[in-house]
Amino acid sequence: MAVGEAVFPRMSVLDGLRLGTAEAAIKKPGRRDLVVVELPENTAVAGVFTRNAFCAAPVHVARDHLARSAVRYLLINTGNANAGTGEQGMKDAEYCCGALASLVGCAGEAVLPFSTGVIGEPLPVARIEAALPRALESLDDSSEAWQRAGEGILTTDTRPKGATATCQIGGQTVTINGISKGSGMIQPNMATMLGFVVTDAAIESDLLSSLLRETTQVSFNSITVDSDTSTNDACLLMATGRSAQVSSPKEVAAFRAALEEVMVTLAQAVIRDAEGATKFVTLQVEQARTVQEARDVAFTVAHSPLVKTALYASDANWGRILAAVGRAPVDDFDVNAVTIDLGAVRLVEHGGRAADYTEEAGSREMAREDITIRILLGRGESAATVWTSDLSHEYVSINADYRS
């Protein structure tokens, strides 16, 4: 189940970048579950990774390799997270990097590994190694290769997630392509479960890292399905340098706007494809003292099981929203200054139900697939936006049956 229709976009070719996929039967046979991404030499790479203390072996290895070497290849598997696997998991991740490196003639440190799937199971190294030649044989730079790669990184997702944008830098067209995956175990504390964004721009490494952190905060770090931060979250931003140099403030602003468009589109696609989702919910919190305060209020509402089940039932139980706002970690809360709107309908003002509110109007707004809840705190000028989904019977079924 997913909210709204989604068509994978037509991706532009990025000179020197190729993507390949294979069926390795990591968890189940008959599906793409192994992806190799080949980067041109001198590609700048920035990454953000999960802050979960039990972060997966590939997260440790990818961070280490990224710090020590120029990156030439990404190796991504689904069906197995290689998390909670101890020292053997580290050895397995390193071995897979070495296996790919031996086939392409690069150092093992030039390969970054990424995994997603079931936690606590040994990585099926032999299956991955056996499938690597097929993945390399399929390397391609086409839009279809991007879509196949998007399909190859899915777990409980129902559809691949892609986004593309362009901007003009110094008279040249700069392209940004990205894919992501994620459906459950989503409340990132850096990024979504997996995200890979590539541009043909030339961007200095420190600036690339800064741009990734900034745009991650307003995209992947602003979504939640179930308040669970994965052991495997990772997001990369890669710049091949085959197009225009991005350096001046005007150029950086133009590129950042296009990058944010890609990142937000990918993050929202995760929520639209959330496990069991029937609603896409935008939480806008305004008039806060700080951005963090606004985010705290938004996430408190987004994480409320009572709010999420009311959304699923299209039940205009506005008291659940009011209660969630009231328990957010906000000092000196003046409830009389707060207003809450559900779409075009005012729910709350002056500490209680709005005078013009009717159950009929509230129910009409709650029945929509796309719902906006706007909360004005009346205490400052800062704002934040968070996106979430409802909580359905299907979400429970998906996660109850996940390992079967």
Summary of the structure (lengths in Angstrom):
residues: 404
radius of gyration: 21.9
end to end distance: 19.0
largest distance: 71.3
contacts: 1489
relative contact order: 0.14
helix: 36%
strand: 26%
